[in-house]
Amino acid sequence: MLDILNNAVNSLNSSTFFAGIMMICLNIGSRYIQINLDESTESYIKYALTKEILVFTISWMATRNIYMALMLTAVFVVLADFIFNEKSKYCLLPKKFIKTRKASEILNSTIITDKEINDATELLEKAKTQKMKMNQLNYLDVYNSNKF
């Protein structure tokens, strides 16, 4: 039984057809595609399966070995979901690093850049001009209605 499975896997390892399918999976997985599924199914596919399938596909394309790709995918999942995930109880990132990153993130989100200031000023000027034109149109309507 295991020999049959091993032969099938080795056959896939050397198959250009399987390589083509994996490339299609890679292209599909690397873009957002609108599929008509209910929200929970779409969310599950988007967030739960896509990462692993994409990592497997990339690993297989690089190694052309299904066993190696499965191993690399498993290692990636362990690293990404547990070792380097600050929300995991198995996280090995230093607490100081996490605190520094969070502080930096808060600081960066509160600093307003010159571009943001200029964009806001420009938007306020447009709003002021638009309001002035609307007032002029209203005055014109009142004038025209009182004229006759």
N, CA, C and O atoms as a GROMACS GRO file, in nm:
protein
  592
    1MET      N    1   0.082  -0.120   0.000
    1MET     CA    2   0.000   0.000   0.000
    1MET      C    3   0.087   0.127   0.000
    1MET      O    4   0.065   0.219  -0.078
    2LEU      N    5   0.187   0.129   0.089
    2LEU     CA    6   0.275   0.245   0.094
    2LEU      C    7   0.360   0.256  -0.032
    2LEU      O    8   0.393   0.366  -0.075
    3ASP      N    9   0.396   0.141  -0.091
    3ASP     CA   10   0.472   0.144  -0.216
    3ASP      C   11   0.390   0.208  -0.328
    3ASP      O   12   0.443   0.285  -0.408
    4ILE      N   13   0.262   0.176  -0.332
    4ILE     CA   14   0.174   0.233  -0.434
    4ILE      C   15   0.166   0.384  -0.415
    4ILE      O   16   0.176   0.460  -0.512
    5LEU      N   17   0.148   0.428  -0.289
    5LEU     CA   18   0.141   0.572  -0.260
    5LEU      C   19   0.273   0.639  -0.295
    5LEU      O   20   0.274   0.748  -0.353
    6ASN      N   21   0.385   0.576  -0.259
    6ASN     CA   22   0.516   0.633  -0.288
    6ASN      C   23   0.539   0.644  -0.439
    6ASN      O   24   0.593   0.744  -0.486
    7ASN      N   25   0.498   0.543  -0.514
    7ASN     CA   26   0.512   0.548  -0.660
    7ASN      C   27   0.427   0.660  -0.719
    7ASN      O   28   0.470   0.730  -0.811
    8ALA      N   29   0.305   0.678  -0.665
    8ALA     CA   30   0.218   0.785  -0.714
    8ALA      C   31   0.279   0.922  -0.685
    8ALA      O   32   0.277   1.010  -0.770
    9VAL      N   33   0.334   0.938  -0.566
    9VAL     CA   34   0.397   1.066  -0.529
    9VAL      C   35   0.520   1.091  -0.616
    9VAL      O   36   0.540   1.203  -0.663
   10ASN      N   37   0.600   0.990  -0.637
   10ASN     CA   38   0.719   1.006  -0.723
   10ASN      C   39   0.679   1.038  -0.866
   10ASN      O   40   0.748   1.114  -0.935
   11SER      N   41   0.568   0.981  -0.911
   11SER     CA   42   0.517   1.012  -1.044
   11SER      C   43   0.476   1.159  -1.053
   11SER      O   44   0.504   1.226  -1.152
   12LEU      N   45   0.409   1.207  -0.948
   12LEU     CA   46   0.370   1.349  -0.945
   12LEU      C   47   0.492   1.440  -0.939
   12LEU      O   48   0.493   1.547  -0.999
   13ASN      N   49   0.596   1.396  -0.868
   13ASN     CA   50   0.718   1.477  -0.857
   13ASN      C   51   0.779   1.507  -0.993
   13ASN      O   52   0.839   1.614  -1.012
   14SER      N   53   0.766   1.415  -1.087
   14SER     CA   54   0.828   1.436  -1.218
   14SER      C   55   0.728   1.476  -1.325
   14SER      O   56   0.763   1.483  -1.443
   15SER      N   57   0.605   1.502  -1.286
   15SER     CA   58   0.500   1.533  -1.383
   15SER      C   59   0.496   1.681  -1.418
   15SER      O   60   0.485   1.766  -1.330
   16THR      N   61   0.507   1.712  -1.546
   16THR     CA   62   0.495   1.852  -1.589
   16THR      C   63   0.350   1.899  -1.579
   16THR      O   64   0.325   2.017  -1.558
   17PHE      N   65   0.256   1.807  -1.593
   17PHE     CA   66   0.115   1.841  -1.578
   17PHE      C   67   0.086   1.888  -1.436
   17PHE      O   68   0.019   1.989  -1.414
   18PHE      N   69   0.139   1.813  -1.338
   18PHE     CA   70   0.122   1.852  -1.198
   18PHE      C   71   0.190   1.986  -1.171
   18PHE      O   72   0.138   2.068  -1.095
   19ALA      N   73   0.305   2.008  -1.234
   19ALA     CA   74   0.374   2.136  -1.220
   19ALA      C   75   0.287   2.249  -1.273
   19ALA      O   76   0.280   2.357  -1.213
   20GLY      N   77   0.219   2.224  -1.385
   20GLY     CA   78   0.129   2.326  -1.439
   20GLY      C   79   0.013   2.355  -1.346
   20GLY      O   80  -0.024   2.471  -1.328
   21ILE      N   81  -0.044   2.251  -1.287
   21ILE     CA   82  -0.153   2.270  -1.192
   21ILE      C   83  -0.105   2.350  -1.072
   21ILE      O   84  -0.175   2.438  -1.023
   22MET      N   85   0.014   2.319  -1.023
   22MET     CA   86   0.069   2.392  -0.909
   22MET      C   87   0.093   2.539  -0.944
   22MET      O   88   0.073   2.627  -0.859
   23MET      N   89   0.136   2.567  -1.066
   23MET     CA   90   0.154   2.707  -1.108
   23MET      C   91   0.020   2.780  -1.110
   23MET      O   92   0.012   2.896  -1.070
   24ILE      N   93  -0.083   2.712  -1.156
   24ILE     CA   94  -0.217   2.772  -1.154
   24ILE      C   95  -0.259   2.800  -1.011
   24ILE      O   96  -0.312   2.907  -0.981
   25CYS      N   97  -0.237   2.704  -0.922
   25CYS     CA   98  -0.268   2.725  -0.780
   25CYS      C   99  -0.191   2.843  -0.724
   25CYS      O  100  -0.244   2.922  -0.646
   26LEU      N  101  -0.066   2.856  -0.763
   26LEU     CA  102   0.017   2.966  -0.718
   26LEU      C  103  -0.041   3.100  -0.764
   26LEU      O  104  -0.050   3.194  -0.685
   27ASN      N  105  -0.080   3.106  -0.890
   27ASN     CA  106  -0.136   3.230  -0.943
   27ASN      C  107  -0.270   3.263  -0.879
   27ASN      O  108  -0.298   3.379  -0.848
   28ILE      N  109  -0.352   3.163  -0.858
   28ILE     CA  110  -0.482   3.186  -0.795
   28ILE      C  111  -0.463   3.227  -0.650
   28ILE      O  112  -0.529   3.320  -0.602
   29GLY      N  113  -0.374   3.159  -0.581
   29GLY     CA  114  -0.353   3.187  -0.439
   29GLY      C  115  -0.288   3.320  -0.412
   29GLY      O  116  -0.304   3.376  -0.303
   30SER      N  117  -0.216   3.373  -0.508
   30SER     CA  118  -0.144   3.498  -0.483
   30SER      C  119  -0.228   3.621  -0.516
   30SER      O  120  -0.181   3.733  -0.500
   31ARG      N  121  -0.348   3.602  -0.562
   31ARG     CA  122  -0.439   3.714  -0.592
   31ARG      C  123  -0.569   3.694  -0.518
   31ARG      O  124  -0.601   3.584  -0.473
   32TYR      N  125  -0.642   3.802  -0.504
   32TYR     CA  126  -0.775   3.791  -0.446
   32TYR      C  127  -0.874   3.766  -0.559
   32TYR      O  128  -0.884   3.846  -0.652
   33ILE      N  129  -0.946   3.656  -0.549
   33ILE     CA  130  -1.043   3.622  -0.651
   33ILE      C  131  -1.182   3.621  -0.588
   33ILE      O  132  -1.203   3.561  -0.483
   34GLN      N  133  -1.273   3.688  -0.653
   34GLN     CA  134  -1.412   3.692  -0.606
   34GLN      C  135  -1.479   3.560  -0.641
   34GLN      O  136  -1.493   3.526  -0.758
   35ILE      N  137  -1.521   3.486  -0.539
   35ILE     CA  138  -1.597   3.364  -0.562
   35ILE      C  139  -1.730   3.376  -0.491
   35ILE      O  140  -1.739   3.433  -0.382
   36ASN      N  141  -1.831   3.323  -0.552
   36ASN     CA  142  -1.966   3.337  -0.498
   36ASN      C  143  -1.995   3.229  -0.394
   36ASN      O  144  -2.067   3.133  -0.422
   37LEU      N  145  -1.940   3.246  -0.278
   37LEU     CA  146  -1.964   3.157  -0.165
   37LEU      C  147  -2.021   3.241  -0.052
   37LEU      O  148  -2.009   3.363  -0.052
   38ASP      N  149  -2.084   3.173   0.044
   38ASP     CA  150  -2.132   3.251   0.158
   38ASP      C  151  -2.011   3.305   0.235
   38ASP      O  152  -1.899   3.255   0.219
   39GLU      N  153  -2.035   3.405   0.316
   39GLU     CA  154  -1.924   3.478   0.380
   39GLU      C  155  -1.837   3.390   0.468
   39GLU      O  156  -1.715   3.405   0.470
   40SER      N  157  -1.898   3.297   0.542
   40SER     CA  158  -1.818   3.214   0.631
   40SER      C  159  -1.728   3.119   0.553
   40SER      O  160  -1.613   3.098   0.591
   41THR      N  161  -1.779   3.062   0.444
   41THR     CA  162  -1.696   2.972   0.361
   41THR      C  163  -1.584   3.050   0.296
   41THR      O  164  -1.469   3.005   0.294
   42GLU      N  165  -1.616   3.166   0.242
   42GLU     CA  166  -1.515   3.249   0.177
   42GLU      C  167  -1.407   3.290   0.277
   42GLU      O  168  -1.288   3.287   0.245
   43SER      N  169  -1.449   3.327   0.396
   43SER     CA  170  -1.354   3.366   0.499
   43SER      C  171  -1.264   3.248   0.538
   43SER      O  172  -1.144   3.265   0.556
   44TYR      N  173  -1.323   3.130   0.550
   44TYR     CA  174  -1.245   3.011   0.585
   44TYR      C  175  -1.140   2.982   0.478
   44TYR      O  176  -1.024   2.956   0.510
   45ILE      N  177  -1.182   2.986   0.353
   45ILE     CA  178  -1.088   2.959   0.244
   45ILE      C  179  -0.980   3.066   0.239
   45ILE      O  180  -0.862   3.035   0.222
   46LYS      N  181  -1.021   3.191   0.254
   46LYS     CA  182  -0.927   3.302   0.242
   46LYS      C  183  -0.824   3.301   0.354
   46LYS      O  184  -0.705   3.324   0.330
   47TYR      N  185  -0.868   3.276   0.477
   47TYR     CA  186  -0.778   3.291   0.590
   47TYR      C  187  -0.721   3.160   0.642
   47TYR      O  188  -0.612   3.159   0.699
   48ALA      N  189  -0.792   3.049   0.625
   48ALA     CA  190  -0.746   2.925   0.686
   48ALA      C  191  -0.666   2.838   0.589
   48ALA      O  192  -0.564   2.781   0.628
   49LEU      N  193  -0.710   2.827   0.467
   49LEU     CA  194  -0.647   2.734   0.375
   49LEU      C  195  -0.545   2.798   0.282
   49LEU      O  196  -0.446   2.735   0.247
   50THR      N  197  -0.569   2.919   0.242
   50THR     CA  198  -0.488   2.982   0.139
   50THR      C  199  -0.340   2.985   0.174
   50THR      O  200  -0.256   2.956   0.090
   51LYS      N  201  -0.309   3.020   0.296
   51LYS     CA  202  -0.168   3.034   0.336
   51LYS      C  203  -0.095   2.900   0.320
   51LYS      O  204   0.013   2.896   0.261
   52GLU      N  205  -0.152   2.794   0.372
   52GLU     CA  206  -0.086   2.664   0.366
   52GLU      C  207  -0.073   2.613   0.222
   52GLU      O  208   0.032   2.562   0.183
   53ILE      N  209  -0.180   2.628   0.144
   53ILE     CA  210  -0.176   2.583   0.005
   53ILE      C  211  -0.072   2.663  -0.073
   53ILE      O  212   0.004   2.607  -0.152
   54LEU      N  213  -0.068   2.793  -0.050
   54LEU     CA  214   0.028   2.878  -0.120
   54LEU      C  215   0.171   2.842  -0.081
   54LEU      O  216   0.258   2.834  -0.168
   55VAL      N  217   0.196   2.820   0.047
   55VAL     CA  218   0.331   2.782   0.092
   55VAL      C  219   0.369   2.646   0.034
   55VAL      O  220   0.482   2.627  -0.010
   56PHE      N  221   0.275   2.552   0.034
   56PHE     CA  222   0.304   2.421  -0.025
   56PHE      C  223   0.337   2.435  -0.173
   56PHE      O  224   0.433   2.375  -0.222
   57THR      N  225   0.257   2.515  -0.244
   57THR     CA  226   0.278   2.532  -0.387
   57THR      C  227   0.415   2.594  -0.416
   57THR      O  228   0.487   2.547  -0.504
   58ILE      N  229   0.450   2.697  -0.343
   58ILE     CA  230   0.580   2.761  -0.361
   58ILE      C  231   0.692   2.662  -0.329
   58ILE      O  232   0.791   2.654  -0.401
   59SER      N  233   0.676   2.588  -0.220
   59SER     CA  234   0.779   2.490  -0.181
   59SER      C  235   0.793   2.382  -0.286
   59SER      O  236   0.905   2.342  -0.320
   60TRP      N  237   0.682   2.334  -0.338
   60TRP     CA  238   0.690   2.229  -0.438
   60TRP      C  239   0.753   2.281  -0.567
   60TRP      O  240   0.834   2.212  -0.629
   61MET      N  241   0.716   2.404  -0.606
   61MET     CA  242   0.774   2.460  -0.728
   61MET      C  243   0.926   2.476  -0.712
   61MET      O  244   1.000   2.462  -0.809
   62ALA      N  245   0.970   2.505  -0.592
   62ALA     CA  246   1.114   2.523  -0.570
   62ALA      C  247   1.188   2.390  -0.563
   62ALA      O  248   1.300   2.379  -0.612
   63THR      N  249   1.126   2.290  -0.501
   63THR     CA  250   1.197   2.163  -0.479
   63THR      C  251   1.160   2.053  -0.577
   63THR      O  252   1.238   1.962  -0.600
   64ARG      N  253   1.041   2.060  -0.634
   64ARG     CA  254   0.986   1.954  -0.720
   64ARG      C  255   0.982   1.820  -0.645
   64ARG      O  256   1.000   1.714  -0.705
   65ASN      N  257   0.960   1.829  -0.514
   65ASN     CA  258   0.953   1.709  -0.432
   65ASN      C  259   0.839   1.727  -0.333
   65ASN      O  260   0.844   1.816  -0.247
   66ILE      N  261   0.737   1.645  -0.345
   66ILE     CA  262   0.618   1.660  -0.261
   66ILE      C  263   0.650   1.640  -0.114
   66ILE      O  264   0.600   1.714  -0.029
   67TYR      N  265   0.734   1.541  -0.082
   67TYR     CA  266   0.768   1.517   0.058
   67TYR      C  267   0.841   1.636   0.118
   67TYR      O  268   0.811   1.678   0.230
   68MET      N  269   0.935   1.691   0.045
   68MET     CA  270   1.009   1.808   0.092
   68MET      C  271   0.915   1.928   0.106
   68MET      O  272   0.924   2.005   0.202
   69ALA      N  273   0.825   1.945   0.009
   69ALA     CA  274   0.730   2.056   0.014
   69ALA      C  275   0.637   2.043   0.134
   69ALA      O  276   0.606   2.142   0.200
   70LEU      N  277   0.592   1.921   0.163
   70LEU     CA  278   0.507   1.900   0.281
   70LEU      C  279   0.584   1.932   0.409
   70LEU      O  280   0.529   1.993   0.500
   71MET      N  281   0.710   1.890   0.414
   71MET     CA  282   0.792   1.918   0.532
   71MET      C  283   0.814   2.069   0.548
   71MET      O  284   0.801   2.122   0.658
   72LEU      N  285   0.848   2.137   0.439
   72LEU     CA  286   0.868   2.282   0.445
   72LEU      C  287   0.740   2.354   0.486
   72LEU      O  288   0.745   2.450   0.563
   73THR      N  289   0.627   2.309   0.435
   73THR     CA  290   0.498   2.369   0.472
   73THR      C  291   0.472   2.350   0.621
   73THR      O  292   0.429   2.443   0.689
   74ALA      N  293   0.497   2.230   0.671
   74ALA     CA  294   0.477   2.203   0.813
   74ALA      C  295   0.568   2.291   0.899
   74ALA      O  296   0.524   2.346   1.000
   75VAL      N  297   0.694   2.305   0.858
   75VAL     CA  298   0.788   2.390   0.932
   75VAL      C  299   0.740   2.535   0.930
   75VAL      O  300   0.743   2.604   1.031
   76PHE      N  301   0.695   2.580   0.813
   76PHE     CA  302   0.646   2.718   0.802
   76PHE      C  303   0.526   2.740   0.894
   76PHE      O  304   0.519   2.842   0.963
   77VAL      N  305   0.432   2.646   0.895
   77VAL     CA  306   0.313   2.660   0.979
   77VAL      C  307   0.352   2.668   1.127
   77VAL      O  308   0.300   2.751   1.201
   78VAL      N  309   0.444   2.582   1.169
   78VAL     CA  310   0.488   2.584   1.309
   78VAL      C  311   0.554   2.718   1.342
   78VAL      O  312   0.526   2.777   1.446
   79LEU      N  313   0.641   2.764   1.253
   79LEU     CA  314   0.708   2.892   1.278
   79LEU      C  315   0.611   3.009   1.277
   79LEU      O  316   0.612   3.092   1.368
   80ALA      N  317   0.527   3.017   1.173
   80ALA     CA  318   0.438   3.132   1.157
   80ALA      C  319   0.325   3.134   1.259
   80ALA      O  320   0.289   3.240   1.310
   81ASP      N  321   0.269   3.018   1.289
   81ASP     CA  322   0.152   3.014   1.377
   81ASP      C  323   0.186   3.003   1.525
   81ASP      O  324   0.103   3.035   1.610
   82PHE      N  325   0.306   2.958   1.557
   82PHE     CA  326   0.339   2.938   1.698
   82PHE      C  327   0.464   3.011   1.742
   82PHE      O  328   0.458   3.093   1.834
   83ILE      N  329   0.577   2.984   1.679
   83ILE     CA  330   0.706   3.036   1.727
   83ILE      C  331   0.716   3.188   1.711
   83ILE      O  332   0.763   3.255   1.802
   84PHE      N  333   0.673   3.242   1.597
   84PHE     CA  334   0.684   3.387   1.573
   84PHE      C  335   0.551   3.460   1.584
   84PHE      O  336   0.542   3.577   1.547
   85ASN      N  337   0.448   3.395   1.634
   85ASN     CA  338   0.318   3.458   1.652
   85ASN      C  339   0.308   3.509   1.794
   85ASN      O  340   0.300   3.430   1.888
   86GLU      N  341   0.307   3.640   1.812
   86GLU     CA  342   0.310   3.697   1.946
   86GLU      C  343   0.184   3.665   2.026
   86GLU      O  344   0.183   3.683   2.148
   87LYS      N  345   0.077   3.619   1.960
   87LYS     CA  346  -0.046   3.583   2.031
   87LYS      C  347  -0.044   3.438   2.078
   87LYS      O  348  -0.134   3.395   2.151
   88SER      N  349   0.057   3.362   2.038
   88SER     CA  350   0.068   3.221   2.076
   88SER      C  351   0.140   3.207   2.210
   88SER      O  352   0.231   3.284   2.241
   89LYS      N  353   0.098   3.109   2.288
   89LYS     CA  354   0.168   3.087   2.416
   89LYS      C  355   0.306   3.024   2.395
   89LYS      O  356   0.386   3.018   2.488
   90TYR      N  357   0.334   2.978   2.273
   90TYR     CA  358   0.464   2.920   2.240
   90TYR      C  359   0.558   3.020   2.171
   90TYR      O  360   0.664   2.982   2.121
   91CYS      N  361   0.520   3.146   2.168
   91CYS     CA  362   0.599   3.248   2.100
   91CYS      C  363   0.736   3.262   2.166
   91CYS      O  364   0.748   3.269   2.288
   92LEU      N  365   0.839   3.265   2.081
   92LEU     CA  366   0.976   3.278   2.131
   92LEU      C  367   1.035   3.416   2.108
   92LEU      O  368   1.152   3.440   2.139
   93LEU      N  369   0.956   3.508   2.054
   93LEU     CA  370   1.005   3.644   2.035
   93LEU      C  371   1.025   3.709   2.171
   93LEU      O  372   0.942   3.691   2.261
   94PRO      N  373   1.133   3.784   2.188
   94PRO     CA  374   1.156   3.852   2.316
   94PRO      C  375   1.043   3.952   2.346
   94PRO      O  376   0.997   4.023   2.256
   95LYS      N  377   1.001   3.956   2.471
   95LYS     CA  378   0.893   4.047   2.512
   95LYS      C  379   0.932   4.192   2.484
   95LYS      O  380   0.846   4.274   2.447
   96LYS      N  381   1.059   4.224   2.500
   96LYS     CA  382   1.107   4.360   2.474
   96LYS      C  383   1.085   4.397   2.328
   96LYS      O  384   1.044   4.509   2.297
   97PHE      N  385   1.113   4.304   2.238
   97PHE     CA  386   1.093   4.327   2.094
   97PHE      C  387   0.945   4.354   2.065
   97PHE      O  388   0.913   4.445   1.989
   98ILE      N  389   0.856   4.276   2.125
   98ILE     CA  390   0.712   4.291   2.101
   98ILE      C  391   0.665   4.426   2.153
   98ILE      O  392   0.588   4.495   2.086
   99LYS      N  393   0.710   4.465   2.273
   99LYS     CA  394   0.671   4.594   2.329
   99LYS      C  395   0.723   4.710   2.244
   99LYS      O  396   0.652   4.807   2.220
  100THR      N  397   0.848   4.699   2.199
  100THR     CA  398   0.907   4.804   2.115
  100THR      C  399   0.831   4.817   1.984
  100THR      O  400   0.805   4.928   1.938
  101ARG      N  401   0.797   4.704   1.923
  101ARG     CA  402   0.722   4.706   1.797
  101ARG      C  403   0.585   4.769   1.817
  101ARG      O  404   0.541   4.849   1.734
  102LYS      N  405   0.517   4.734   1.924
  102LYS     CA  406   0.384   4.790   1.951
  102LYS      C  407   0.393   4.941   1.975
  102LYS      O  408   0.310   5.017   1.926
  103ALA      N  409   0.494   4.984   2.050
  103ALA     CA  410   0.512   5.127   2.076
  103ALA      C  411   0.542   5.201   1.946
  103ALA      O  412   0.488   5.309   1.922
  104SER      N  413   0.626   5.143   1.864
  104SER     CA  414   0.659   5.204   1.734
  104SER      C  415   0.536   5.211   1.645
  104SER      O  416   0.514   5.310   1.576
  105GLU      N  417   0.455   5.107   1.647
  105GLU     CA  418   0.333   5.104   1.567
  105GLU      C  419   0.236   5.214   1.612
  105GLU      O  420   0.176   5.281   1.528
  106ILE      N  421   0.222   5.231   1.742
  106ILE     CA  422   0.134   5.336   1.795
  106ILE      C  423   0.188   5.473   1.756
  106ILE      O  424   0.112   5.560   1.713
  107LEU      N  425   0.318   5.493   1.772
  107LEU     CA  426   0.380   5.621   1.737
  107LEU      C  427   0.363   5.652   1.590
  107LEU      O  428   0.328   5.764   1.553
  108ASN      N  429   0.388   5.553   1.504
  108ASN     CA  430   0.377   5.574   1.360
  108ASN      C  431   0.233   5.600   1.317
  108ASN      O  432   0.210   5.671   1.219
  109SER      N  433   0.138   5.545   1.388
  109SER     CA  434  -0.001   5.566   1.348
  109SER      C  435  -0.052   5.703   1.393
  109SER      O  436  -0.151   5.751   1.340
  110THR      N  437   0.015   5.766   1.490
  110THR     CA  438  -0.032   5.896   1.538
  110THR      C  439   0.042   6.013   1.474
  110THR      O  440  -0.006   6.126   1.482
  111ILE      N  441   0.155   5.990   1.412
  111ILE     CA  442   0.230   6.098   1.348
  111ILE      C  443   0.165   6.131   1.214
  111ILE      O  444   0.144   6.043   1.131
  112ILE      N  445   0.134   6.258   1.196
  112ILE     CA  446   0.072   6.304   1.072
  112ILE      C  447   0.182   6.358   0.982
  112ILE      O  448   0.260   6.445   1.023
  113THR      N  449   0.188   6.307   0.861
  113THR     CA  450   0.293   6.348   0.767
  113THR      C  451   0.254   6.479   0.699
  113THR      O  452   0.139   6.521   0.703
  114ASP      N  453   0.354   6.543   0.636
  114ASP     CA  454   0.328   6.666   0.562
  114ASP      C  455   0.230   6.641   0.448
  114ASP      O  456   0.146   6.725   0.419
  115LYS      N  457   0.240   6.526   0.384
  115LYS     CA  458   0.149   6.493   0.274
  115LYS      C  459   0.005   6.485   0.326
  115LYS      O  460  -0.086   6.535   0.261
  116GLU      N  461  -0.014   6.422   0.442
  116GLU     CA  462  -0.149   6.413   0.499
  116GLU      C  463  -0.202   6.552   0.534
  116GLU      O  464  -0.321   6.579   0.514
  117ILE      N  465  -0.116   6.639   0.585
  117ILE     CA  466  -0.158   6.776   0.616
  117ILE      C  467  -0.197   6.850   0.489
  117ILE      O  468  -0.300   6.916   0.484
  118ASN      N  469  -0.114   6.837   0.385
  118ASN     CA  470  -0.145   6.903   0.257
  118ASN      C  471  -0.273   6.849   0.196
  118ASN      O  472  -0.355   6.926   0.144
  119ASP      N  473  -0.292   6.717   0.201
  119ASP     CA  474  -0.414   6.657   0.148
  119ASP      C  475  -0.538   6.706   0.223
  119ASP      O  476  -0.640   6.736   0.162
  120ALA      N  477  -0.527   6.714   0.355
  120ALA     CA  478  -0.639   6.761   0.436
  120ALA      C  479  -0.670   6.908   0.406
  120ALA      O  480  -0.786   6.946   0.395
  121THR      N  481  -0.566   6.990   0.394
  121THR     CA  482  -0.584   7.132   0.363
  121THR      C  483  -0.651   7.147   0.227
  121THR      O  484  -0.742   7.228   0.210
  122GLU      N  485  -0.604   7.070   0.130
  122GLU     CA  486  -0.662   7.074  -0.004
  122GLU      C  487  -0.809   7.033  -0.002
  122GLU      O  488  -0.893   7.094  -0.068
  123LEU      N  489  -0.840   6.930   0.074
  123LEU     CA  490  -0.979   6.884   0.084
  123LEU      C  491  -1.067   6.990   0.149
  123LEU      O  492  -1.180   7.013   0.105
  124LEU      N  493  -1.016   7.055   0.253
  124LEU     CA  494  -1.094   7.161   0.318
  124LEU      C  495  -1.117   7.280   0.225
  124LEU      O  496  -1.224   7.340   0.225
  125GLU      N  497  -1.016   7.313   0.145
  125GLU     CA  498  -1.032   7.422   0.048
  125GLU      C  499  -1.139   7.386  -0.055
  125GLU      O  500  -1.221   7.470  -0.092
  126LYS      N  501  -1.138   7.261  -0.102
  126LYS     CA  502  -1.240   7.217  -0.198
  126LYS      C  503  -1.379   7.224  -0.135
  126LYS      O  504  -1.475   7.268  -0.200
  127ALA      N  505  -1.390   7.182  -0.010
  127ALA     CA  506  -1.519   7.186   0.059
  127ALA      C  507  -1.566   7.330   0.075
  127ALA      O  508  -1.685   7.359   0.059
  128LYS      N  509  -1.474   7.421   0.107
  128LYS     CA  510  -1.509   7.562   0.123
  128LYS      C  511  -1.557   7.620  -0.010
  128LYS      O  512  -1.657   7.692  -0.014
  129THR      N  513  -1.486   7.588  -0.118
  129THR     CA  514  -1.525   7.636  -0.252
  129THR      C  515  -1.660   7.579  -0.291
  129THR      O  516  -1.745   7.651  -0.345
  130GLN      N  517  -1.681   7.452  -0.265
  130GLN     CA  518  -1.808   7.388  -0.299
  130GLN      C  519  -1.923   7.452  -0.221
  130GLN      O  520  -2.030   7.476  -0.278
  131LYS      N  521  -1.903   7.479  -0.095
  131LYS     CA  522  -2.007   7.541  -0.013
  131LYS      C  523  -2.038   7.682  -0.064
  131LYS      O  524  -2.154   7.723  -0.068
  132MET      N  525  -1.933   7.755  -0.102
  132MET     CA  526  -1.953   7.890  -0.154
  132MET      C  527  -2.034   7.886  -0.284
  132MET      O  528  -2.123   7.968  -0.303
  133LYS      N  529  -2.002   7.792  -0.372
  133LYS     CA  530  -2.076   7.780  -0.498
  133LYS      C  531  -2.221   7.740  -0.475
  133LYS      O  532  -2.311   7.790  -0.543
  134MET      N  533  -2.244   7.652  -0.378
  134MET     CA  534  -2.382   7.612  -0.346
  134MET      C  535  -2.460   7.732  -0.293
  134MET      O  536  -2.577   7.750  -0.327
  135ASN      N  537  -2.397   7.814  -0.209
  135ASN     CA  538  -2.464   7.934  -0.158
  135ASN      C  539  -2.497   8.030  -0.271
  135ASN      O  540  -2.604   8.090  -0.274
  136GLN      N  541  -2.402   8.044  -0.365
  136GLN     CA  542  -2.427   8.132  -0.480
  136GLN      C  543  -2.544   8.081  -0.563
  136GLN      O  544  -2.628   8.160  -0.608
  137LEU      N  545  -2.551   7.950  -0.584
  137LEU     CA  546  -2.664   7.893  -0.658
  137LEU      C  547  -2.795   7.915  -0.584
  137LEU      O  548  -2.897   7.945  -0.647
  138ASN      N  549  -2.794   7.900  -0.454
  138ASN     CA  550  -2.916   7.924  -0.375
  138ASN      C  551  -2.959   8.070  -0.385
  138ASN      O  552  -3.078   8.099  -0.401
  139TYR      N  553  -2.864   8.163  -0.376
  139TYR     CA  554  -2.897   8.305  -0.390
  139TYR      C  555  -2.953   8.334  -0.528
  139TYR      O  556  -3.047   8.411  -0.543
  140LEU      N  557  -2.893   8.270  -0.630
  140LEU     CA  558  -2.940   8.289  -0.767
  140LEU      C  559  -3.083   8.236  -0.782
  140LEU      O  560  -3.166   8.300  -0.847
  141ASP      N  561  -3.112   8.121  -0.723
  141ASP     CA  562  -3.248   8.066  -0.727
  141ASP      C  563  -3.347   8.160  -0.658
  141ASP      O  564  -3.456   8.184  -0.709
  142VAL      N  565  -3.309   8.213  -0.543
  142VAL     CA  566  -3.397   8.306  -0.470
  142VAL      C  567  -3.418   8.431  -0.553
  142VAL      O  568  -3.531   8.481  -0.563
  143TYR      N  569  -3.312   8.484  -0.613
  143TYR     CA  570  -3.323   8.604  -0.696
  143TYR      C  571  -3.415   8.580  -0.816
  143TYR      O  572  -3.502   8.662  -0.846
  144ASN      N  573  -3.394   8.464  -0.884
  144ASN     CA  574  -3.477   8.433  -1.001
  144ASN      C  575  -3.622   8.410  -0.964
  144ASN      O  576  -3.712   8.446  -1.041
  145SER      N  577  -3.649   8.352  -0.848
  145SER     CA  578  -3.788   8.328  -0.809
  145SER      C  579  -3.857   8.457  -0.766
  145SER      O  580  -3.979   8.467  -0.779
  146ASN      N  581  -3.784   8.556  -0.716
  146ASN     CA  582  -3.842   8.683  -0.676
  146ASN      C  583  -3.851   8.782  -0.791
  146ASN      O  584  -3.921   8.882  -0.781
  147LYS      N  585  -3.784   8.756  -0.899
  147LYS     CA  586  -3.778   8.847  -1.012
  147LYS      C  587  -3.912   8.855  -1.082
  147LYS      O  588  -3.949   8.962  -1.130
  148PHE      N  589  -3.985   8.747  -1.088
  148PHE     CA  590  -4.112   8.748  -1.161
  148PHE      C  591  -4.227   8.761  -1.073
  148PHE      O  592  -4.341   8.763  -1.120
   0.00000   0.00000   0.00000
